[in-house]
Amino acid sequence: MIRIAGHFTAIILLTLITQLGGLAWLAALLFRRRFLAFCAAYLALSLGAVWVAPLTGRVPLPCLAGGALQMQSPLYCALNRHYVTPELAEVLTDYASQMNRRFDGTTTLVLDANFPFVNGYPLLPHLSHHDGRKADIAFYYRNEAGYLDRTTRAPLGYFAFQDGPTTCPDNRLTLRWDMAWLQPLWPDLALDPQRMETSLRLLAADPRVGKLFIEPHLKQRFAPQINKIRFQGCRAARHDDHIHIQL
């Protein structure tokens, strides 16, 4: 019974985190060397998704370096969290190309996007990444020497928050994690003001973009007059470590 419960838990967790991992674990139960079987099954399913997902309305964003747009970490690709609709892929590609033209040598990094299949399937811990029409973009950073390409303060781009005022109450029933204990661990990098301002203006000017979410203090700092930039609310995760874009 304990073993069955363990397998059931593994299937649920892998399905929630990667969408395809639970199916790979089920397949691995048919073999003696389950870990190797799981790795092989998961790899096959993930590679297969690259070819099958476009048939159902999702396409993968670039995982490898070399272009103006890429995923911030290979982990997002390994977990199948780099899929969007073709329209959003086009928006992000166009935007990244514009940023690179305006600031030569600028790479736009994407964080969590969506899973490859099924509208309405949750991409935890996000509240809205469930239809391929949303993605998170990393901030652009600099140090005293200048702009730092392909660099984020935190290893996965998230949870390195910017200091700024908030009106949100201290409420435990929320995803608005401050993670104060983590902040001293991150390098002391500053936002690149020119790239941040330009990025928000370019995204907002695209008629295909419906909304952008960042914290109000960053909107006031970089793009106070842009109506497409909204506050995501006090119950959602903080958005002073990334830009949320949706069609």
URZIPE-V645886 format. One line per field, one symbol per residue. psi: psi as a letter, one per 40 degrees, with the letter a starting at -180 (. if undefined). burial: I if it has 24 or more other C-alpha atoms within 12 Angstrom, else O. A space follows every 50 residues. Layout:
# URZIPE-V645886
psi = ???
burial = ???
This chain:
# URZIPE-V645886
psi = dddddddddddddddddededdddddddeeidgddddddddddddddddd ddddeeeiiiihdiidaehiididddddefffiiiddddddddddddddd ddghehhhhhbhciidihhehigieidegeeeeiihhiihiiadeaihif hididediegiihiiiehihhdgieghdfddddediigiiihdddddddd ddddeheehdihhiidddddddgdehdehiheieeiiiffeihhii.
burial = OOOOOOOOOIIOOIIIIIIIIIIIIIIIOOOOOOOOOIIOIIIOIIOOII OOIOOOIIIIIIIOOOOIIIIIIOOIIIIIIIIIIIIIIIIIIIIIIIIO OOOOOIIIIIIIIIIIIOOOIIIIOIOIIIIIIIIIIIIIIIOOOOIIII IIIIOIIIIIIIOOOOOOOOOOOOOIIIOOOOOOOOOOIIIIOIIIIIII IIIIOIOOIOIIIIIIIIIOOIIOOIOIIIIIOIOIIIIIIIIIIII
